[in-house]
Amino acid sequence: MTETNLSPTILVDGSSYLFRAYHVPYLQALSTQDGQPTGAITGVLNMIRSLQKEYPRANVVVVFDAKGKTFRNDIYPEYKANRPPMPDDLRSQIAPLHEIIEAMGLPLLVIDDVEADDVIGTLAHQADQKGMETIISTGDKDMAQLVTPHVRLINTMTSTELDEQGVIEKFGVRADQIIDYLALMGDKVDNIPGVEKCGPKTAVKWLTEYKTLEGVIENADKIKGKIGENLRAALSQLPLSYELATIKLDVELDQTVEQILPKPANVEKLTELYTKFELKRLLAELNAGDKTAPSQTSSGEEDEEELSLPMDNIDAEYEIILTSDAFEQWLNKLTGAKLFAFDTETTSVDYMKAQLVGMSFSIEAGKAAYLPLAHDYVGAPEQLNIDDVLVKLKPILESTDIQKIGQNLKYDANVLSHYNIALNGVAFDTMLESYCLNSVATRHNMDALAQKYLDYQTVKFEDIAGKGVKQLTFNQIELEKAAHYAAEDADITLRLHHAIHPKLSKSTSQLAVFNEIEMPLMPVLCAMEQTGVLIDPDLLHEQSDVIGNRLAELEVEAHNIAGKAFNLSSPKQLQEILFEELKIPVIKKTPKGAPSTAEEVLQELALDYPLPKLILEHRGLSKLKSTYTDKLPLMISEKTGRVHTSYHQAVAATGRLSSTDPNLQNIPIRSAEGRKIRQAFIAPEHYKIVAIDYSQIELRIMAHLSQDEGLVNAFSQGRDIHQATAAEIFDVALEEVTSDQRRSAKAINFGLIYGMSAFGLSKQLGIGRKQAQDYMDLYFKRYPGVLTYMEETREKASEQGYVETLFGRRLYLPDIKARNQARKKAAERAAINAPMQGTAADIIKKAMIAVQQWLLEQNDSRIKMTMQVHDELIFEIHQDILDETVDKLVEIMNNAVSLSVPLIAEAGVGENWDQAH
């Protein structure tokens, strides 16, 4: 096959993108049903196809590293010695990826004894000599040394491009100085020696003054200070560093860059491979005749239209409602409809601040309308009067007979409440349909759902509004663009319902979770959000001052220990202080090979070293100050004088609620500072804060699910479960159990239901691993039903790929068959814990629904449910009706569900949340 019209030549650094794709979190979860990982395969193929779409007539050549050592290891045996071995679940994806690339017809090069960089360097040099336009697709900074007037770099993951000027702007040196730059700095990941403490700024400074590495070496005696000493100490190694950093330009290849050309795609082989590795999207496009790659044709003369993916073509008729006649026609349609999709467009994502700009409606797929009400940019067309429109829409929106579909309709309901419209007849919410179908399959926003279930790319808000500080609010967006975006929202919502609900309906238990828990909960959360909570800003201001003073003290103490000033919030500076200056041992590294300063690492180091302990305290206080004590007073609504959080139903995989602005779930309860924040959540005059919390709910759920006789009896008899466990494990009488023994038993009780190993238990209790294992053995001897349940649950999870809560919520475990043992073990631990966490989530949700139903029946404004945090509900109750109301609420929560052990809700009362807890 001869093709001379392919341009530019694109040299893909397959190895660079393979590792980067492997570390993308959402790709890591991808695997086939039999456990073969496919995330890295998917990531690299997405990158290649992105290039093919952007450069439809390019000659794409893919280059990978070969197995084994290279000539650089012969020069310097320690080269890349610090790199950990390739993970098994990444290694297993290389051969399939190579096979797919070859089946696509793309040239694939893997050359022994050299790295992919050297092969790419050789081909780029050949192309440059012939004046051929060449693009190197990579994320590797070392490749910048190859940039010339004809060669540039592109990074598809960050959508950045580097030409000669771009190299100067990014690195501060020219492309022909990059090798000198790399040699001076060295590379800890590749174990290339450089000048100690020579970072980018120093390297740029020296090369600006002395031009080359040779010039720096010749003038080494002129450079003063500690860095000058470091330079002079490194002089003997710098030539080696230069050689190791230099990409070869003369690798012996069987073909020249002009001879390496694509072949026709092997559609039969691709079909087999896409099917085998469950690459459904690619398979669908292949079957639809996708021609994104020039290598799949003999002429390389494809039409622009042929290059489009199927998802970009969707039949739709969208209308803008600007006249009274058009509005009346749509009113008639909506009044006569049994079901329609509905969406609001507003000025803010904050439902308390949002002002209505327009609404969109769709009754049948592909047909939708946008009703603009408040576009006020210069030159905006005249729109219908918002007050008149809302008067006519109110009966439809409040009707319980006319059913509505939406995407996150809780937000729309909150916005409409500001206009005295109570949204009723909410039958389906596509966000919740997706969440109940599979909470971990995708994110549950409209863009992600459209991509997954419709294979369709929606118009993004940033596409029409811009980004950053210049982003327009919806009322400022040109009507034609706004109308398409808004009408598409309604149209796609309707299509998503038709796509997802039939899948959901195949499981009666999942459908029941949607119909009986998640949908009834939505108006409960709406009411809580609109009620909000009352806070004391003065108390928070005082606490901010106290925390600020303590942070300053901690900073001084940390500087004294380190012997120098540094930024406590800078991971890079902290790495230098801990591991280079203080020589504290490195116990974990980041994916890029740098010493980790993550929370769990510092917690372990804090047991033996004072500085990590100070850093942890500083981090915790800084977070409290920025997230709560400084921020909460700023979040008080001008309308209500209260703080209004947003509850999220479709975030946590287990079914737990989360909240933002503020995040109520993460206010610490064990620290004095956290309790002080809770003290700022106060009751209005003549009211009390009441907090009702389920006692040991997950252990009670374990007793019910395992039906272990010992656990069931202990709870049924009202015994202290931790004391009972301690008596069994330590072989003492119940009344002789010490507080330390009870604490250990509590750690065991909760640790085991979270899947904790003997190693984890030994760390938590500060005992030997053998002793921890002995404790676990005694526990399972006392409660054999728990062990049986755990073993059966793991087995079931492995067989079906998911576990279920008591009420049928499915919790999928994508890594349960992963080849990577760490991920597989984590999935097995989740399989044990998820049914309990998920069941606890379902119970508190059912309790909220039951409580709200009772509140509606009472119709008494003196009782308000204000917050939900973990297993706790918080209320404001007038002091005149306090006792009888608390008794009734406890009764409702105790009877929210029926278990084989008692469900116990415990109430606390106080002037503030902390007192009530």
N, C-alpha and C positions, 0 to 999 in steps of 0.2 A: 504494500500500500504506500503510495507517495502522496504527501500533502505538503504543499509549500505555502499555503495561505494562512497557516495558523500563527497568530501573533496576539499577545506577547507569549514568550516562554515563561511559565510559572513553575518554579521549583519549590515543591512543598516539603518542608521539614517535618516528615511524618512522626519522627520520634519525639520532637518537641511538643507537637500537638497531642500525641498519644498520652504523655504524662499529664499535660494540662487538662485534657478531657477526663482523665481518670480521677482527678481531684475535684471535679465539679460536683457538689453535693447531690443535686437532683439527678445527675447521670449515674451516680454510684448505685442508686436503687434499682437500676434497670437490669433485668435478667430474664432468661427464658423460663418457662414453667419447670424445666428440670434443673434449674439453678445455674446455668451457664451465664456468667456476667456479660452484658452487652453495652454498658454505659460508655466505655472508651471507644468501642466500635462506632456507636451512634454519634458520639461527639466528633470524631475524626471525619466520618462520612458527611456530617452536616457541614463541616468546615470546607471540605472539598467541593460539595455541591454548591455552597455559597460562592466559592470562587468561580465555578462553572457558569453560574447565573450572571455574575458580575462581568465575567470575561468570556462570553459565549464562543469566541473564536480562538481562545488561547490553547496552547499546547501544555497541558498540565502533566508534570512529571513528579512522582512521589518517591521520596528517598527516606529509607529507614536505616538505623544503626544495625550492624550485624552482631551476632552473638559473639561473646568472648572479648579478649583483650585486643588492643590496637597498638600501633607503632609508638604511641605516647607512653604506654606502659613499659615498653622496652627502654625508652629514654629515661623514664622516671617511674619506678615500680609503685610509688605511693600515689600515682595519679588516680583520682576518683576513689581512693581507698576508703574514704569516709562514707561513701554512698551506701545506703542499706540495700540488700538484695531486692530485686524486683518482686512485688507482691504476686502471689500465685494467681489471684483473680485478674490481675492485669496481664500476666504472662499468657494466660489461657486465651486472651483475646487477640493476640498478635497474629497467629496463623490464620484465623478466620478473616481478620481485617485484610491481610495480604491477599487472600484468596478472592475476597469481594472486589478489591481494587483492580486486580488483574482481570476479573470477569467484567468489570466496567470498561475494559479496554485501555486503561491508563498505564503508561510505562511505570514499572515499579523497580527501583534499584536498591539492592542490599549488597554492599561490597565488603569483603573480608578485610580485616587488619586496619581499616580506617573508619572514621565516624561519618555519619550522614553529613555533618558540616563540611567535611573534606570533599565528598562527592559533589555536594551543592556548590562549593567553592570552585571546583574544577570546571563544572558545567557553566557556572556564571562567568568565569574568566574566559572560557572559550567563546561564549556568546558576546561578551564585552569586546573581545578582540575583533569580532565580525560586525560590531555595531548593532547587534540584535537587542531589541527591548526585552528586558528580563525582570521578573518580579520574584523575589524570594519570600515565600509565605512561612513565617516563623514567629515564635515568641522569644527567641534567643538573642540576647543583646550582643553576643560575640559576632554575630553575622553582620553587624554594622560595618565591620572592616571590609566587607565586600562591595559596599555601595560605591557606585561610580555614576557618571552622567547617563549610563545606559542600564544600570542595575539599581533597583530600589527594593526596600523591604515593605511587606504588608503583614499586619497582624489581624486576622479575621475575628479573633476573640474580643479585641478592643476597638476594631474598626479604625486603626491608626496606620499611617503610612510614613515611611522615612526615606526621603531622598537626601542628597548631599547636604542641603541646608537644614533638613530635619534632623540629621545626625548632630550637626553643630548645636542646634537648639536644644536637643535632648541631653547630649553628653557634655557639651562645652568644648569639644575637640573635633577636628576634621575626621573623616572616615579613614584617611591614611595615617592617623595617629591613634586609632582605636587599639591596635595591638600593644603599643607602648602604654596606653592608658590601662589596659587589662593586666599587663605584666606588672605595673607598679602597684596596683591594688591587690593582685592575687585573687584567688577564688576559693573560699572555704568549702563550697559544695564540691568542686572538682579537685580540691586539695592542691591547688597551684600556689606555690609560695610567692608572696609579694613582699612589699615593705610593710612591716607591722604598723598599724594605726594610720596607714595611708588610705584615706577614703577618696571618693570622687572629687571633692573640692580641692584636696591637696594635689591629686594627680593632674587635674586641669591647670592648677596654678603653676606647677613645675613645667608642664608641656607648653603652656602659653609663653613661659619665659625662656625655656631651653629647647623647645621645638620637638625633640625626639628623646627616646629613652637613652640613646647614646649621649646626647647633650646633658641629660640629667646626671648620668653616671660621671661624666667628665667634670661636672660642677658640684659633685656631692659634698666636697669639703666646704663649699660656701653656704650650705644650708644649715641653719643654726637650730639649737634646741633639741629636745628629745626626738622629734621626728627626723632631724638630721642624723642623729646617732643611729636611729632605726634604718635609715637609708643606707648609711655606710656599712652597717652590719649585714645588709641584704645584697650588697654589690655582687658577691660571688654567685648568688642564685638568680639574679635578674636575667642573665642571658637564657638560662633554662626556662624561666617563667615566660619569656618572650617566645621561645620556641614552642612551648606547650600551648600558648594562646594563639599561635599562628595557624590559620586554616590553610591546608594544602591546596594548591592550585594546579597540581600536576598528577593527580591520581590516574593510574592506568585504567582506562575503560574500554569496553569492546566497541562502543559506538561513540561518535561525537555528538554534541548537542543538536546538530542539524539532522542527525540520523535517528535520534530517539523520538519516535512518533507514535501516536495512539493507534489502536486497532479497533475494529467494530466491537461493540459490546456483545457479550455472550448472554443473550436474554434468557436462554434456558438455564444456564448455570446461575445467573443472578436470581432467577425465580426460585431455584432450589435453595440457594444460600439465604435469601431474604426470608423464605419460609422456615428454614431450619433454625435461624436465629431470631425469628419472630419480629422482624423489622417490618411491621405491618404497613406503616406509612409509605416506606420505600416500595414495598410490594404493590400497594394500591396504585402508586404513581407509575410503576413499571407496567402494570396491567392496563392502565389508562393510556399508555403510549407516551409517557413523559420523555421529552427529548432535551433535557437540560444540558447534556454533555455533547460537545462536538464530536467526541470519539464514538458516538453511537450512530453516526451517519457517514456516508462516503463522500459527501460534497462539502460539508462544513458550511452550508449556506442556509441555515435554518431561519425561519421567520421569527420576529419578535414574539408574535402571538403564540407560536408553537413552544416557545421557551417558557411560557407561563405554567405555573403549577395548577392542577385542577381546582385547588381551593381558592384560587384568585377569581374564579368565574362562578358567579352565583346570580341567578335571575331574581330581580327585585324591582318593585315599583314603589317609589317613595314619594309622598305628597306633602306639601307644605300648606297648612290651613291658615289662610290669611283673610278669608271673607266670612261673613255671617252665613251665607248659603252653604259653603263648604263645611263650616262648623256644625250646622244643623244636620247635614247629611251624616256626619260622623257621630253626632249625638244619637241619631236614629239607629245607626249601625251598632253602637255600643249598648243602647237600651235593648235591642233585640238579640244581642249576643248572649250565648250561654257562658262564654269564656273569652277573655281577651288578655293580651299581654300589655303591660303598662309600665312606664318609666317616667321619672321626673328628671329635669335638668335644672341645676341650681348654681349658685355662686360660690359654694364652699362644700368641702367634704365634711365639715363640722355641722351636724344636723341642727345644733342650737343657733348657729350663725347663718345657715344657708337660707337664701332667698330664692323663691321660685322664678325660673326664667322661661320654662316651657315644659310640655309633656308630650310623650309619644305613645302611640297605640298601634296594636296589630291584632287583627282578628283571624287572618289566614297567612300562612307562611308565604313570604315574598311580597306581601302588601302591608304597608305601614304608613303612618302619617305623623308629622311633627306639628305640634301646635305651639308656635312661639308666642310668648306673652310679655317679655321684658328685655328684648335685645335693644340696647340703647347706644350703640356706637354711631358715629357720625354717618349719616346716609342710610341708616337702617330703615327698611320699609315700615309702613304703618301696620300695627298689629292690633288684634282684638283686645278690648278692655279686660284686664285680668279679673276684676271684681265681677263683671257680668258673666264671664266664662266660668268662674268657679261656682257661682250660684247655680248654673245649669248643670255643671259636672257633679256637684255635691251629692245629689240623690243617687247617681250611678256609682260613684266611688264609695258611698256609705251603704249601698245595697248589699244585703247578705245573699240575695238570689242570683245576682250577676257575679260570676266567679272571675277572679283575677289571677294572673300569673305575673311574677316579677323575678328579678335577680337582686337579692338582698333587699326585699321589700320593707324590712324594718326601717331602713333609712328613709324610704319614701313616706312611710307612715308617720315617722317623726316630723318630717318637713311639712306634710299636709296638716298635722295637728296645729301648727302655728297659724294656719288659715281657717281654723275651726272646722276642719274636715276630719272625721274619724274613718280611716280606711277599713272597710269590712269586706267580707266575701273573699278573703285571701285564700285561694285554694292550693296554689303551688308556688314554691320558690325554687328556682333552678339551682341556686347555690346550695340549698339544703338537700335537694334531690341528689345532686352529685355527691355531697358529703355523706349522705346515708348509704349511697351505693358503694362508695369506696373512699374512705377519708384520706388515703395516702396516694391515690392514683395520680392526682394532679392538684395544683392549687385550684381554688373554687371561684376565682373571679371570672368574669365573662370572657375576657380574652383567652385565658387558659382553657376554659370549657369549650369555647368555639373551636379552638385548635384541636382539642382531643376528640370531641364527639362529632364535630361537623367538618373537621379538616379544613377550617376556614379561618383566614386572617382578618380579624376585625380592624376597623379604623381605630387607632389608639388616640386617646385624648391629646397626647403630646403632638400628634400629627397635625391637629387643627389648632391647638392652643399654644404650641411652643413649649419651651422648657425654662426652668430656673426663674430668675427674678423678672424676666420679661414675659413669663407665661400669662396669657389672657385668661380672664374669668369668662364663663360661658356667655354672659350677656354681651361681651365685647367681640364675640366671634361672628364672622360674616355668616349671614343666614343660610346661604346655600351649603356651606361646609357644615354648619351646626345641624341643619336639618337632616342631612344624610347620616351624620354620626348618631343623632338622637333616634331617628326612625330605624336605623340598623339595630340599635340596642333593643327596641321592642320586637323587631322581626326575629333577631337571633335568639332572644329569650324564648319566643314561641317555638322556634325550631329546636332549641335545646330541650325544652319540655317534651316535645314529641320524640326526641332521640333518647333521653335519659329515663323518662318515667316507665316505658315498657321494660327496660332492663331492671329497674327497681322493683317492678311489680312481679318479676319472676320469683322473688323471695318474699313470702308472706311475712316473715319476721322483720326483714329490712323495711318493708313497706309499713309495717306497724310502727317501727321506730320513727319513721317519717311522719305518719299520720297521727300517732298518739303521743309523741314526745316533742319532736322538733318543731312541727308547725304550730301546735297549741302553745308552745313556749314563746314563740315570737311576740305575740301581743303582751305577754307578761314582761318580757325584757323591755319592750317599748314603754310600758307604764313605769318601770323602774328608772329607765333612762330619763324620761321626762320629769320624774319626781326629783331626781338628783339627791345630793347629800349636802348637809350644812357643815362648813368648816370654820375654824377659828384662825384667821390669817395672822393675828398678832402673835399667837403661840408659835406658829410656824416661823415667823420672822425672828423670834427670839432663838428658836432652835437653830436656824441658819447661822446666826451669829456665833452660837456655841460651837457648832460643827466647824465653822470657818476658823475659829481660834485653835481648835484641836488639829485641824489639817495643817495649820502653820507650825504647830509644835512638832507634829510628825515629820514634816519636811526638814526641820532643823535636826531632829534626831537621826533621820536617814542620812543627811549630809555628813553628820559627825561620824557615823559608822563607816560610810563610804570614803571619808577623807577628802571629799570634794563635793561641790554643788552639782546637781544633775536634775533633770526633769523626771519626777517620779511617774509621770503618765506616759513616758516614752518607752515603748518596748525595746527599741534599739539601744537607748542609753542604759536601760536597766540590764540588758544582756551584757553590755560591756562591764558595768559595775559588778554584777553578781559573778559572772563566769570568767572574766578576764582580770579584773582588778582584785576581787576578793577570792578568786580561785575556788568558788563553790562548785561542786561537781554537777555536771550536766546530766539530768535524769531523763530528759525527753527532748526531741527535736521537732521543729516544724516540718511540714512537707518539703520545704526548700532547704532543709539541713541546718537551719539556725537553732541555737538553744531556745527552748520554749520558756516563756514566762507566763503561761496560762495559769488560771486560778488553781487547778488541781495540782500543778507543779509547785506553785508557791506554798500551797497548804502543806505539802509533804516536806518541803525545805524548811518551812516555819517551825517544824518540830525540833530542828537542830540549829537554826541560824536566826539571829534577831532581825536582820534587814528584811527578809521575805515576810516575816510576821508584821512588821511596820507597813510594808507595801500593801498587804492585804487589808489592814485596818484603814489605810489611806484610801484604797479603792472603794471599799464599802461605804465609808463616810462621804466620799466625793459623789458616789452614785445616789445616796440618799439625799444629799443637798441639791444636786442638779435635777433629780427626778421628782422629788417631793417637796422638801422644805422651801426651795426657791420657786418651784414651778406651780405648786398647788394654788397659792394665792392669786397667781396670774390667770388661773383657769376658772375663777368665779364668774359666772354668767351675769352680765349687766341686767338681763331680763328678770332673772329669778333670784339672784344673790346666792346661788348654789353651784356646786361643781357637778357636771354631768358626764359620767363615763360612757364609753361605748362597749357593749358586750358583743363578743364574737362567738357565734355558734359553730362556725366551719373552719376552725384553725387547728385545735388540738386533735391529734389522731384518735385519742381515746374517748372523745365525746365531752371532755371537760370544757367548761366555758373559759374564755380568756377575756381580758378587758384592756382597753388602751385609753389614754388621755383622760384620767390617769389610769395606770395599771394598778388595780386594787389587789391583784393576786400576789404581787411580789413585795408588799410592805412587810418587812421582817417582824416576827412576833417575839422572838427570843431575846433580841438585843434591846437595851434600854432606849437606844435612839429610835428603833422601830416602834416601840410602845409609845414613845413620845409623839410620834407622827399620828398614831391611832387616837391619842388623846385629843388631837385637833379635829377629829370627826365628832361633832357635838350634836346634842339634842336641842331643838327649839325650846323656848320658854314653855313651861308646864308639860313638857314631854320628857320621855326617857328613851335612851337607846337600849334596845333589846337584841341580843345576839343569841341565836339558837343553833347549836352545833351538834352534828351526829357524833356519837361517841364510838371510837374504834370501828368505824364503819367497814373498812376494808378487811379487818380480821373477822368481823361478823359475816361478811360476804364469803370469805374463805371457808368459814365453818359451814355455811349453807351449801356452797359449791362442792366442797370435799365430803360433806356429811361425816366428817370424822367424829366419832362418838365422844372423845375426850373434849374437843373444842365445843361441840354442840352442848354437852352437859354443863361445861363451865359457864358458857354464856346464858344458858337457860336457867341456871341456878343463881345468876347474878354475881358470880365470883369475879374477883380481880384476875383477869386472864394473864397478866404479866407475873403476878404473884404465884398463880397456879403453875405457870410454866417454870418459874424459878424453883419452886418446891420440887418439881419432877427432875429437873436437870441437875440441881445441886443436892438432891436427895436429903432434903430437910423438911421438917413439918411446916405447914402453911404459915403458922403464926411466927415461925422462926426465920422467915425470909428477910434478909437485910435489904437496905435500900440499894446497895451496890449490886446485889444479886438480882433484884427486880429490874434495875437498869440494864443489866446484861441480858436478862430474859426479854425485855422490851426490844432491845436491838436484834435479838434472834427472831422474835415474832415478826417484826416488820421487815427485817433484812431478808428473811427467807421468802416472803411473799413478793419481794422485789427481785427475787432470783439471785440474791447475794451468794457468792462463793465462800469457801472456808478462808481463802486469802483475804477477801473483802471484810469478812467478819473479824478476822484477826487484827486487821488494821483499825477497824472501828473500836474494838474493845481493848486494843493494846496488849494482846496476848499472842502466844505462839500459834502457828498455823495448825499444829497437831491438836492443841487444846481446843481451838475453834472447831476443828473437824469433830472432835469428841462431843462438843456441845451439840453440834448439828445431828450427830448420830443419836444422841440421847433424845433430842427433840423429835426426830422422826420415829424413834421407838415408842415415845409417848403418844405421838399423833400420827399413826401409820396411814390414816386416811388422807392426810395432807400430801405425803410422799406419793401415794398412789395417784391422787388427783394431778399432781405436778407431772408425773411420768406420762399419764394418759393425755394430758393437755399438750405436752411437747410432741407426742406421737401424732395426735390429731392435727396439730398445727403444721407439722411436716407433711402430712398427707394431703391436706386441703388448702394450705397456704394462708389460713386465717384462723382466728379464734372468735368466740362470740361472748357477748355479755349475757346476763340472765334474761334480758328482754330482747335478744336477737340482733343487737348492734354488732356488725362484723368489723373486726379489726385485722386488716390484712398485714402480712409480714413478708415483704418482698425478699428479705435476706435469709429466710428460714432455710433455704437450700444453697446459700452462697458457698463458694469454694474457700473464700477467705474466712478462716476459722473465727477471727475476732468478730466479724460481722454476723456470722452464723450464731455464735454464742450470745451476742447481744439480742438477736431476734428470738432466741430460745428463752432468754430472761424476760423479754417483752411478752412472750406467749403466756408466761405464768402470771405476770402482773397485769397485763392489759384487761383481762376479763374482770378483775377486781376494780381497777381504776375506772373502767368503762361502766361497770354496774353501779359503782358509787356515783358516777356522773349522771347516769340515768335516774337513780333514786332521787338525787337532789333536784333534778329537773321535774320529776313527777311531783315532788313535794311542792315545788314552786307553783306548778299548775294548779294543784289542789288548794294551796293557800290563796292564790289569786281568785279562784272560783268562790271561795268562802268570803273573801274581801268584797267581791262584786255583789254577793248576796247581802252582805251587811250594809253596803253603801254608806259607810261611816268614814268621813274624811279624817277622823282622829287616828286612823291606823294606816301606816304606809310601809310597804316593803321597799327598802332603799338600796340594798346591796346583796350580792351573792359572792362569797369568797370561799373557794375550796368546798368544804362540807358544811358551810355556815350560811345562814340567812340572817340579815340584819334589818331591824325594823325601827321606826319611830312610832311610839304609842303614847297617847295622852295619859297623864297620870291618873285621871279619874276612872279609866277603864283598864288599868294596867294588869292587875292580877288575873281577872277572868279572861282577858285577851291572851295573855301569855300561856295560860293553861290550855286554851283552845288551840293555839298555834302549835304547842308541843304535841297535843293529841293528834292534830292533822299530820304533822311530820312523822310521828311514831307509826301512823297507820297508812303512810303513803304507799307502801308495798308490804307484802306478806312474805317473811322469810321463816326458815325453820328455827331461827333464834330471834330473840326480841330485838327490834330496832329501837335504839334509845336516843332521843334528842334531849340535850341539856341546855337550859336557858340561863343567861346572865343578864343583869340589868344595871345600868349606870348612866351617869351624866354624859359619858362619851364612850366611844367604841372600845377603848382599852379597859375601862372599868367594867364594861358589859361582857368582856370576853372570858 
